[in-house]
Amino acid sequence: MLLDTASLYFRAYFGVPDSVKAPDGTPVNAVRGLLDFISRLVTDHSPGGLVACMDADWRPQWRVDLIPSYKSHRVADEAEGTEEVPDTLSPQVPVIEAVLDAIGIARVGVPGYEADDVIGTLASAAPGPVAIVTGDRDLFQLVDDTRGVRVLYPRKGVGDCDVIDEAAIGERYGVRAGQYADFAALRGDPSDGLPGVKGIGEKTAAQLVTEYGDLAGVRAAAADPFSRLTPARRRNIAAAADYLDVAPTVVAVAKDVPLPVFDPALPRTPASPGELRSLAARWGLGGSLSRLVDALASAG
């Protein structure tokens, strides 16, 4: 089981009231919400291994070099390249990291790459079934029924998850999982600063990718005066040539990230019990932490 950790603690932050606080009054809603989410995932799915994948670089320069608008609207400090994060969430992130480490859940991030890329590399190399837990649709491109790769997509907050397999992608978007990245490049994504192609929304992107097979086929059709594309659509695709030259590289999840050595095994007992007790007392983690420790002890 691969956790898109930032995606999940953002959801926990917005799904759990900020009245959930540590003894000193510091909000810990994201911390406790994430711990409860992980304990439920472990209980419901009994994973054989668990990896918390991290954004060591939430906006990699190599993606920005290709598309300067990539996530630009989320930048809090241009000089430092920091992400705009709610004031009461930022202080909780180091607590989340410390708790995961004390429990012994593998936490993996690689400089120059997003958590998506770590997930893509691990999912591609995994010998057995993989469950990717994320609220990010970009990872739908990794779904592969043949290899048993699926996405668990939270419906709301940190509650139940929809299971996204190839059939679900077809039903939702009208494309195959292997076409999802090309479909997303055509459609664009304002939340990631990807402009897409003028006049091409979700339905049209799906229709074009389905009819012409992939992005290369769509572009070839736009250049072919005898294809069925309308003149306006031809012009728009041609005008977006510079974007379409680089968008597939930006949208595609990397699958060749140089990963550090780590142990993905589910920790049955905490790796650092003393540190975990200190964190529990300092931050008032109470039942959320106890439930996760119990879930890990009884998993399998």
Number of C-alpha atoms within 10 A of each C-alpha: 26 25 22 24 24 19 16 23 25 21 21 24 24 16 16 18 14 15 11 18 17 17 13 9 11 16 21 28 25 28 29 26 26 26 26 21 22 23 21 18 20 22 18 12 12 17 19 15 16 21 23 23 23 24 22 16 17 18 21 18 15 13 19 14 12 16 20 13 15 23 20 18 13 17 16 13 10 10 7 8 16 14 18 12 12 10 8 15 19 13 13 21 17 12 16 20 16 15 24 18 17 18 22 20 24 18 18 20 21 18 13 16 23 23 26 27 23 29 29 22 18 19 25 17 11 12 10 10 16 22 20 25 26 23 22 14 12 16 25 26 24 24 24 21 13 8 14 15 22 24 27 21 22 19 11 13 19 24 17 15 17 13 15 22 19 22 13 16 17 15 10 9 16 20 23 23 23 15 18 28 25 25 30 23 24 31 22 22 17 13 12 15 16 23 19 22 21 16 13 17 16 14 12 14 27 24 15 21 22 18 11 14 15 19 21 14 15 23 17 13 18 21 15 12 12 8 12 10 16 10 10 11 15 19 14 15 23 16 13 15 13 12 19 20 11 15 23 17 16 19 21 20 22 18 17 13 18 11 13 9 7 11 14 18 14 22 18 17 14 19 15 13 13 11 16 20 14 12 18 18 13 12 20 20 23 12 13 19 23 15 17 22 19 14 20 23 14 13 18 13
